[in-house]
Amino acid sequence: MELARRKAIGEEGLKKVQRFAENIILDEATAHPYLEVSDDRKSVRSLEKKQSVSENDDRFDTMAAVLGENRFSSGDHYWEVKVEKKNRWTVGLCVDSVKRKGWYTAAYPRTGFWTICLKNSQYEALSDPRSILNVPEPLLVVGIFLQYKKGQITFYNVTDSIILYTFKSTFTEVLRPYFYPGPLGEGNMEGLHIRTLAVADPVISVGDTAETPQEHPHEP
């Protein structure tokens, strides 16, 4: 009965934040050369070979990541990311001014990242120090709820309507959605075929990214 009560409360809370759903689209100008953004800019997948892309100040050249085109400096905003059948990924938000060139920058709030990840079969919030998340079953869809003025970013297990983790901070810069699909490898081959849902059910699919011994996309 207690589990049923908590489930009902969770479902009610999730429905409330889903009212703030945003139409998140990916900014292909920020995508690492190993990532390919779909034509509708609602999904991202890896390539076995590095693309020949135009160089610009916005593009990641070290972390194999891509940002959402959306920029947030006020208000409440919610979106969801499909992460099923993957053993490596990082999703969340970062400041628009985050370092994208040269030496790798660790993904922590002090460096402008508020994210959660799956790595080595373990779910973590990339807080400082990192926080291990209790997730008994593999996550399928992650919900992300930004409350800019309140200074909170909350991550949800959408399937079970459970809060995974909440970051509390003071935001003074523009924030953008952040996506790191994880390196291509055994157990992380799925996600190359992206399913895009309607805006009324805003879900972004995250694929894989390739890495080579010669040009290794660093990991957050």
HUDABEL-V221937 format. One record per pair of residues at least 12 apart in sequence whose C-alpha atoms are under 10 Angstrom apart, sorted by the first residue. I is the first residue (numbers start at 1). J is the second residue. D is the distance in Angstrom with one decimal. If there is no record, write none. Layout:
I_J_D, I_J_D
This chain:
6_161_9.3, 6_162_8.8, 7_160_7.3, 7_161_6.8, 7_162_7.7, 8_160_10.0, 8_161_8.5, 9_161_8.5, 9_162_9.2, 10_156_9.6, 10_157_9.9, 10_158_9.5, 10_160_7.9, 10_161_4.9, 10_162_5.7, 10_163_7.8, 11_158_8.8, 11_159_9.5, 11_160_7.9, 11_161_5.2, 11_162_8.0, 12_161_8.5, 13_161_8.0, 13_162_9.0, 13_163_9.5, 14_143_8.8, 14_145_9.6, 14_156_8.0, 14_157_9.5, 14_158_7.7, 14_160_9.9, 14_161_6.2, 14_162_8.1, 14_163_8.8, 15_161_9.0, 17_76_8.6, 17_77_8.1, 17_78_6.7, 17_79_9.4, 17_143_9.4, 17_144_9.3, 17_145_7.0, 17_146_9.5, 18_77_8.7, 18_78_6.2, 18_79_7.7, 18_80_9.2, 18_143_8.8, 18_144_9.6, 18_145_8.4, 18_200_9.9, 18_201_9.1, 18_202_9.5, 19_76_9.7, 19_77_8.8, 19_78_7.9, 19_200_10.0, 20_75_9.3, 20_76_6.4, 20_77_5.2, 20_78_5.3, 20_79_8.2, 20_145_8.3, 20_146_9.4, 21_76_9.0, 21_77_6.1, 21_78_4.5, 21_79_5.5, 21_80_8.5, 21_143_9.9, 21_144_9.6, 21_145_8.7, 21_199_8.6, 21_200_8.1, 21_201_8.2, 21_202_6.9, 21_203_9.8, 22_70_8.9, 22_76_9.5, 22_77_6.1, 22_78_5.8, 22_79_5.9, 22_80_9.2, 22_199_8.1, 22_200_9.2, 22_201_9.6, 22_202_7.1, 22_203_9.8, 23_42_9.1, 23_70_8.5, 23_77_9.7, 23_78_9.0, 23_79_7.7, 23_198_9.4, 23_199_6.1, 23_200_8.6, 23_201_9.2, 23_202_6.3, 23_203_8.8, 23_204_9.5, 24_41_8.7, 24_42_7.3, 24_67_9.9, 24_68_6.4, 24_69_7.3, 24_70_6.3, 24_71_9.8, 24_77_9.9, 24_78_9.2, 24_79_7.1, 24_80_9.1, 24_176_9.8, 24_177_8.1, 24_199_8.9, 24_202_7.5, 24_203_8.4, 24_204_7.7, 25_37_9.9, 25_40_8.0, 25_41_5.3, 25_42_5.4, 25_43_8.2, 25_67_8.8, 25_68_5.6, 25_69_5.7, 25_70_6.9, 25_177_9.3, 25_202_9.9, 25_204_8.2, 26_38_8.8, 26_39_10.0, 26_40_8.7, 26_41_5.0, 26_42_6.2, 26_43_7.4, 26_44_8.1, 26_66_7.1, 26_67_6.0, 26_68_4.2, 26_69_5.3, 26_70_8.0, 26_177_8.6, 26_178_9.3, 26_179_9.2, 26_204_9.0, 27_41_7.3, 27_42_9.6, 27_58_9.5, 27_59_9.4, 27_66_6.9, 27_67_5.8, 27_68_5.3, 27_69_4.6, 27_70_8.3, 27_177_9.9, 28_41_7.4, 28_44_9.2, 28_58_9.7, 28_59_8.4, 28_66_7.2, 28_67_7.9, 28_68_8.5, 28_69_8.4, 29_53_9.0, 29_54_8.4, 29_55_8.7, 29_56_7.5, 29_57_9.0, 29_58_6.5, 29_59_5.8, 29_60_8.9, 29_66_8.4, 29_67_8.8, 29_69_9.2, 30_55_9.7, 30_56_8.3, 30_57_8.5, 30_58_5.1, 30_59_3.8, 30_60_5.8, 30_61_9.1, 30_64_9.9, 30_65_7.8, 30_66_5.4, 30_67_6.1, 30_68_8.6, 30_69_8.9, 30_100_8.7, 31_44_9.0, 31_53_9.5, 31_58_8.5, 31_59_5.7, 31_60_6.1, 31_61_8.5, 31_63_9.5, 31_64_7.4, 31_65_5.9, 31_66_4.3, 31_67_7.1, 31_68_9.7, 31_179_9.5, 31_180_9.9, 32_46_9.7, 32_50_8.8, 32_51_8.8, 32_53_9.1, 32_58_9.9, 32_59_6.3, 32_60_4.9, 32_61_5.7, 32_62_7.6, 32_63_7.1, 32_64_5.0, 32_65_5.7, 32_66_6.5, 32_67_9.9, 32_100_9.5, 32_180_9.8, 32_209_9.2, 32_217_8.6, 33_46_9.2, 33_47_8.7, 33_49_8.7, 33_50_5.4, 33_51_5.0, 33_52_7.0, 33_53_6.5, 33_54_9.3, 33_55_9.6, 33_59_8.5, 33_60_8.0, 33_61_7.4, 33_62_9.7, 33_64_7.7, 33_65_9.3, 33_66_9.9, 33_209_9.6, 33_210_9.9, 33_217_9.8, 34_46_5.9, 34_47_5.5, 34_48_7.4, 34_49_6.6, 34_50_4.8, 34_51_6.1, 34_52_9.4, 34_53_9.8, 34_61_9.5, 34_64_6.8, 34_65_9.0, 34_208_9.2, 34_209_6.1, 34_210_6.2, 34_211_7.8, 34_217_8.5, 35_47_6.2, 35_48_9.4, 35_49_9.4, 35_50_8.1, 35_51_7.9, 35_64_7.1, 35_65_7.6, 35_66_7.9, 35_180_9.6, 35_181_8.9, 35_207_8.8, 35_208_7.9, 35_209_6.0, 35_210_8.1, 36_50_9.7, 36_51_8.3, 36_66_9.5, 36_207_9.2, 36_208_9.6, 36_209_8.9, 37_66_8.8, 37_206_9.9, 37_207_9.8, 38_194_8.8, 38_196_9.9, 40_196_9.1, 41_68_9.1, 41_69_9.3, 41_196_9.7, 41_204_9.1, 42_68_9.4, 42_194_8.9, 42_195_9.0, 42_196_6.5, 42_197_8.7, 42_199_10.0, 42_202_9.2, 42_203_8.1, 42_204_5.6, 42_205_7.2, 42_206_9.2, 43_81_9.7, 43_82_9.9, 43_191_9.8, 43_192_9.7, 43_193_9.4, 43_194_6.3, 43_195_7.8, 43_196_6.9, 43_203_9.0, 43_204_5.7, 43_205_5.1, 43_206_6.2, 43_207_7.6, 44_65_9.7, 44_66_8.4, 44_179_9.0, 44_180_9.7, 44_181_8.2, 44_191_8.9, 44_192_8.3, 44_193_9.5, 44_194_7.6, 44_204_8.4, 44_205_6.8, 44_206_5.5, 44_207_5.6, 44_208_7.9, 44_209_9.0, 45_181_7.9, 45_190_9.9, 45_191_7.2, 45_192_5.6, 45_193_8.0, 45_194_7.7, 45_205_8.6, 45_206_6.6, 45_207_4.1, 45_208_5.3, 45_209_6.5, 45_210_9.4, 46_64_9.4, 46_181_8.1, 46_182_9.2, 46_183_8.6, 46_184_7.7, 46_189_9.7, 46_191_9.0, 46_192_7.0, 46_206_9.3, 46_207_6.2, 46_208_4.6, 46_209_3.9, 46_210_5.8, 46_211_9.4, 47_184_9.1, 47_192_9.0, 47_207_9.7, 47_208_7.9, 47_209_6.3, 47_210_5.9, 47_211_9.1, 48_184_8.6, 48_208_9.8, 48_209_7.8, 48_210_5.4, 48_211_7.7, 48_212_8.7, 49_209_9.7, 49_210_7.4, 49_211_8.5, 49_212_8.7, 50_209_9.9, 50_210_8.3, 50_211_8.9, 50_212_9.3, 50_215_9.1, 57_99_10.0, 57_100_8.0, 57_101_8.1, 58_96_9.4, 58_97_9.2, 58_98_9.6, 58_99_9.2, 58_100_7.0, 58_101_8.7, 59_99_10.0, 59_100_6.6, 59_101_7.8, 60_98_9.9, 60_99_8.3, 60_100_4.6, 60_101_6.0, 60_102_8.9, 60_217_9.7, 61_100_6.4, 61_101_5.5, 61_102_6.9, 61_103_9.3, 61_104_9.4, 61_217_8.0, 61_218_9.5, 62_99_9.6, 62_100_6.9, 62_101_6.2, 62_102_6.2, 62_103_6.9, 62_104_6.1, 62_105_8.8, 62_215_9.2, 62_216_8.1, 62_217_5.5, 62_218_5.9, 62_219_8.6, 63_99_9.8, 63_100_7.4, 63_101_8.5, 63_102_9.3, 63_103_9.2, 63_104_6.8, 63_105_8.3, 63_106_9.8, 63_180_7.9, 63_182_9.9, 63_216_9.0, 63_217_5.4, 63_218_5.1, 63_219_6.1, 63_220_7.2, 64_100_9.9, 64_179_8.8, 64_180_6.3, 64_181_7.8, 64_182_7.8, 64_183_8.5, 64_208_9.7, 64_209_7.0, 64_210_8.7, 64_211_8.9, 64_216_9.1, 64_217_5.4, 64_218_7.0, 64_219_7.5, 64_220_9.2, 65_90_9.1, 65_91_9.7, 65_100_9.3, 65_178_7.3, 65_179_5.6, 65_180_4.6, 65_181_7.2, 65_182_8.8, 65_209_8.8, 65_217_9.0, 65_218_9.7, 65_219_9.2, 65_220_9.5, 66_177_8.6, 66_178_6.2, 66_179_5.5, 66_180_6.8, 66_181_9.0, 67_91_10.0, 67_92_9.8, 67_93_8.5, 67_94_8.5, 67_96_8.8, 67_175_10.0, 67_176_6.4, 67_177_5.5, 67_178_4.7, 67_179_6.2, 67_180_9.0, 68_93_9.0, 68_175_9.7, 68_176_5.9, 68_177_4.8, 68_178_6.4, 68_179_8.0, 69_176_7.2, 69_177_7.8, 69_178_9.8, 70_174_9.8, 70_175_8.4, 70_176_6.0, 70_177_7.1, 71_95_9.2, 71_96_7.7, 71_173_9.9, 71_174_6.2, 71_175_5.7, 71_176_5.1, 71_177_8.0, 72_93_9.9, 72_95_9.4, 72_96_9.3, 72_146_8.9, 72_147_9.8, 72_148_7.7, 72_173_8.7, 72_174_5.5, 72_175_5.1, 72_176_6.4, 72_177_9.0, 73_147_9.9, 73_148_6.7, 73_149_8.5, 73_171_8.2, 73_172_7.9, 73_173_6.7, 73_174_4.9, 73_175_6.5, 73_176_9.2, 74_146_9.4, 74_147_7.9, 74_148_5.2, 74_149_6.1, 74_150_9.5, 74_151_10.0, 74_171_9.3, 74_172_9.9, 74_173_9.9, 74_174_8.6, 74_175_9.4, 75_146_8.1, 75_147_6.3, 75_148_5.7, 75_149_6.6, 75_150_9.0, 76_145_7.3, 76_146_5.5, 76_147_4.5, 76_148_6.2, 76_149_8.1, 76_150_9.0, 76_152_9.6, 76_153_9.7, 77_144_8.1, 77_145_5.7, 77_146_5.1, 77_147_6.7, 77_148_8.3, 77_153_9.6, 78_143_7.1, 78_144_5.5, 78_145_4.4, 78_146_6.3, 78_147_8.9, 78_153_9.7, 78_154_9.4, 78_155_9.7, 78_202_9.0, 79_92_10.0, 79_142_8.5, 79_143_5.8, 79_144_5.4, 79_145_6.8, 79_146_9.0, 79_155_9.9, 79_177_9.3, 79_201_8.9, 79_202_6.2, 79_203_6.7, 79_204_8.2, 80_141_6.5, 80_142_5.5, 80_143_4.3, 80_144_6.0, 80_145_8.8, 80_155_9.4, 80_156_8.8, 80_157_9.7, 80_158_8.1, 80_201_8.6, 80_202_6.3, 80_203_4.8, 80_204_6.4, 80_205_8.9, 81_140_8.5, 81_141_5.5, 81_142_5.2, 81_143_6.5, 81_144_8.1, 81_158_9.5, 81_179_9.2, 81_202_8.4, 81_203_5.2, 81_204_4.8, 81_205_5.9, 81_206_7.1, 82_139_8.6, 82_140_5.9, 82_141_4.4, 82_142_6.5, 82_143_9.0, 82_158_9.8, 82_191_9.1, 82_194_9.3, 82_195_8.9, 82_196_9.6, 82_203_6.5, 82_204_6.1, 82_205_4.9, 82_206_6.4, 82_207_9.2, 83_118_9.4, 83_138_9.1, 83_139_6.7, 83_140_5.3, 83_141_5.6, 83_142_7.1, 83_181_8.8, 83_190_9.8, 83_191_8.2, 83_204_9.1, 83_205_7.0, 83_206_6.4, 83_207_8.4, 84_138_7.4, 84_139_6.2, 84_140_4.2, 84_141_6.8, 84_142_9.5, 84_188_10.0, 84_190_8.4, 84_191_8.0, 84_205_9.2, 84_206_9.1, 84_207_9.9, 85_138_8.3, 85_139_8.7, 85_140_7.7, 85_187_7.7, 85_188_7.2, 85_189_8.3, 85_190_5.9, 85_191_7.3, 85_207_10.0, 86_118_8.5, 86_119_9.9, 86_121_9.9, 86_138_9.1, 86_139_9.2, 86_140_9.1, 86_181_8.7, 86_182_8.6, 86_184_9.8, 86_185_10.0, 86_186_9.7, 86_187_6.5, 86_188_4.9, 86_189_7.4, 86_190_6.3, 86_191_7.3, 86_206_9.1, 86_207_8.5, 86_208_8.4, 87_117_9.6, 87_118_6.4, 87_119_6.6, 87_120_7.4, 87_121_6.6, 87_122_9.0, 87_123_9.8, 87_138_9.2, 87_181_9.6, 87_182_8.0, 87_183_9.3, 87_184_9.8, 87_185_9.2, 87_186_8.8, 87_187_6.0, 87_188_5.4, 87_189_9.1, 87_190_9.4, 88_117_7.3, 88_118_5.1, 88_119_5.2, 88_120_7.7, 88_121_8.2, 88_122_9.4, 88_123_9.5, 88_180_8.7, 88_181_6.7, 88_182_4.8, 88_183_7.1, 88_184_8.9, 88_185_9.5, 88_187_8.7, 88_188_6.8, 88_208_8.6, 89_116_8.4, 89_117_5.5, 89_118_5.5, 89_119_7.2, 89_123_9.7, 89_179_7.8, 89_180_5.6, 89_181_4.6, 89_182_4.7, 89_183_8.4, 89_188_9.4, 89_206_8.2, 89_207_9.1, 89_208_8.5, 89_209_9.9, 89_219_9.6, 89_220_9.4, 90_107_9.6, 90_114_10.0, 90_115_6.5, 90_116_5.7, 90_117_4.2, 90_118_6.6, 90_119_8.7, 90_123_9.7, 90_124_9.4, 90_125_9.4, 90_126_9.1, 90_178_8.0, 90_179_6.1, 90_180_4.9, 90_181_6.5, 90_182_7.3, 90_206_9.7, 90_219_9.3, 90_220_7.7, 91_113_9.7, 91_114_8.5, 91_115_5.4, 91_116_5.9, 91_117_6.5, 91_118_9.4, 91_125_10.0, 91_142_8.5, 91_143_9.8, 91_144_8.7, 91_155_9.6, 91_177_7.7, 91_178_5.6, 91_179_4.8, 91_180_6.3, 91_181_8.2, 91_206_9.3, 92_113_7.6, 92_114_5.8, 92_115_4.2, 92_116_6.5, 92_117_8.9, 92_125_9.9, 92_126_9.9, 92_142_9.5, 92_143_9.4, 92_144_6.9, 92_145_9.3, 92_146_9.5, 92_153_8.5, 92_154_9.4, 92_155_8.2, 92_176_8.5, 92_177_5.8, 92_178_5.2, 92_179_6.9, 92_180_9.2, 93_109_9.7, 93_112_8.4, 93_113_5.9, 93_114_5.3, 93_115_6.2, 93_116_9.5, 93_144_8.9, 93_146_8.8, 93_153_8.5, 93_175_6.4, 93_176_5.4, 93_177_4.4, 93_178_4.8, 93_179_8.2, 94_107_8.8, 94_108_9.3, 94_109_8.3, 94_111_8.6, 94_112_5.3, 94_113_4.3, 94_114_6.1, 94_115_8.0, 94_173_9.5, 94_174_8.5, 94_175_5.5, 94_176_5.6, 94_177_6.5, 94_178_6.2, 94_179_9.7, 95_109_9.5, 95_111_8.7, 95_112_5.3, 95_113_6.8, 95_114_9.0, 95_171_8.9, 95_172_9.2, 95_173_6.2, 95_174_5.7, 95_175_4.4, 95_176_6.1, 95_177_8.8, 95_178_9.3, 96_112_8.6, 96_113_10.0, 96_173_7.3, 96_174_5.6, 96_175_5.5, 96_176_5.9, 96_177_9.2, 96_178_9.8, 97_112_8.3, 97_173_8.1, 97_174_8.0, 97_175_8.7, 97_176_9.6, 98_111_7.5, 98_112_6.2, 98_113_8.1, 98_175_9.6, 98_176_9.8, 99_111_8.7, 99_112_9.0, 103_218_9.1, 104_217_9.1, 104_218_6.5, 104_219_8.0, 104_220_8.2, 105_218_9.0, 105_219_9.1, 105_220_7.5, 106_126_9.4, 106_218_9.6, 106_219_8.3, 106_220_5.6, 107_126_6.8, 107_127_8.6, 107_128_9.5, 107_219_8.9, 107_220_5.3, 108_125_9.3, 108_126_5.7, 108_127_5.8, 108_128_6.4, 108_129_8.8, 108_130_8.7, 108_220_8.7, 109_126_7.8, 109_127_6.5, 109_128_7.4, 109_167_8.8, 109_168_9.7, 109_169_8.4, 110_127_8.9, 110_128_8.1, 112_171_9.7, 112_173_9.3, 112_175_8.9, 113_126_8.1, 113_127_8.9, 113_175_9.3, 113_176_9.7, 113_177_9.8, 113_178_8.4, 113_220_9.7, 114_126_6.9, 114_127_7.4, 114_152_9.8, 114_153_7.5, 114_154_9.7, 114_166_9.5, 114_167_7.0, 114_168_9.5, 114_169_9.5, 114_175_9.8, 114_177_9.7, 114_178_8.9, 115_127_7.9, 115_144_9.5, 115_153_8.9, 115_154_9.7, 115_155_8.7, 115_165_9.6, 115_166_9.9, 115_167_8.8, 115_177_9.6, 115_178_8.0, 115_179_9.2, 115_180_10.0, 115_220_9.7, 116_130_9.5, 116_131_9.2, 116_132_9.7, 116_133_9.1, 116_142_9.5, 116_155_7.9, 116_164_9.1, 116_165_8.3, 117_132_9.9, 117_133_9.6, 117_180_8.9, 117_181_9.8, 117_182_9.5, 117_220_9.0, 118_133_9.7, 118_138_9.7, 118_139_9.3, 118_182_9.0, 119_182_8.8, 121_138_9.2, 122_134_8.9, 122_135_8.5, 122_138_9.9, 123_135_7.0, 123_136_10.0, 123_138_9.3, 123_139_9.2, 123_164_9.6, 124_164_9.5, 124_165_9.1, 125_155_9.3, 125_164_8.6, 125_165_6.9, 125_166_8.8, 125_167_8.8, 126_167_9.6, 126_220_8.9, 127_165_10.0, 127_166_10.0, 127_167_7.9, 131_165_8.9, 132_165_9.7, 133_164_6.8, 133_165_7.6, 134_164_7.8, 134_165_9.8, 135_157_8.8, 135_162_9.9, 135_164_8.1, 137_160_9.8, 138_157_9.8, 139_156_9.8, 139_157_6.7, 139_158_8.4, 139_159_7.7, 139_160_9.3, 140_157_7.8, 140_158_7.8, 140_159_6.9, 140_160_9.8, 141_156_8.3, 141_157_6.4, 141_158_5.6, 141_159_6.6, 141_160_9.7, 141_203_8.3, 141_204_9.4, 141_205_9.2, 142_155_6.7, 142_156_5.6, 142_157_5.3, 142_158_5.8, 142_159_8.4, 142_161_9.9, 142_163_9.8, 142_164_9.0, 142_203_9.2, 142_204_9.9, 143_155_5.5, 143_156_4.6, 143_157_6.4, 143_158_5.9, 143_159_9.5, 143_161_9.2, 143_162_9.7, 143_163_8.9, 143_164_9.4, 143_203_8.9, 144_156_6.4, 144_157_9.3, 144_158_9.5, 144_163_9.8, 144_164_10.0, 144_165_9.9, 144_166_9.7, 144_177_9.3, 145_166_9.2, 146_166_9.8, 146_167_9.6, 146_175_9.5, 146_177_9.9, 147_168_9.8, 147_171_9.7, 148_169_9.3, 148_170_8.3, 148_171_6.6, 148_172_9.1, 148_173_10.0, 148_174_9.6, 148_175_8.8, 149_169_9.8, 149_170_8.0, 149_171_7.5, 149_172_9.5, 150_168_8.3, 150_169_8.3, 150_170_7.8, 150_171_8.7, 151_167_8.0, 151_168_5.6, 151_169_4.9, 151_170_5.0, 151_171_6.0, 151_172_9.5, 152_166_6.6, 152_167_5.5, 152_168_4.7, 152_169_6.3, 152_170_8.1, 152_171_8.8, 153_165_8.3, 153_166_5.6, 153_167_5.1, 153_168_6.8, 153_169_8.5, 154_166_4.3, 154_167_6.4, 154_168_8.8, 155_167_8.7, 179_204_9.8, 179_205_10.0, 179_206_7.6, 179_207_9.9, 180_206_8.1, 180_207_9.1, 180_208_8.6, 180_209_8.4, 180_219_8.4, 180_220_8.1, 181_205_9.5, 181_206_5.8, 181_207_5.7, 181_208_5.0, 181_209_6.1, 181_210_9.6, 181_219_10.0, 182_206_9.2, 182_207_8.2, 182_208_5.8, 182_209_5.8, 182_210_8.2, 182_211_9.4, 182_217_9.4, 182_218_9.7, 182_219_7.6, 182_220_9.3, 183_207_9.7, 183_208_6.2, 183_209_5.0, 183_210_5.5, 183_211_6.2, 183_212_9.7, 183_216_9.4, 183_217_8.2, 183_218_9.4, 183_219_8.4, 184_207_9.2, 184_208_5.6, 184_209_5.4, 184_210_4.9, 184_211_6.8, 184_212_9.7, 185_208_8.8, 185_209_9.2, 185_210_8.2, 185_211_9.1, 188_207_8.8, 188_208_7.0, 188_209_9.3, 189_207_8.5, 189_208_6.9, 189_209_9.4, 190_206_9.6, 190_207_7.1, 190_208_7.5, 191_205_7.5, 191_206_6.4, 191_207_4.2, 191_208_6.3, 191_209_10.0, 192_205_9.4, 192_206_8.3, 192_207_5.1, 192_208_6.5, 192_209_9.3, 193_205_8.9, 193_206_9.5, 193_207_7.5, 193_208_10.0, 194_206_7.3, 194_207_7.0
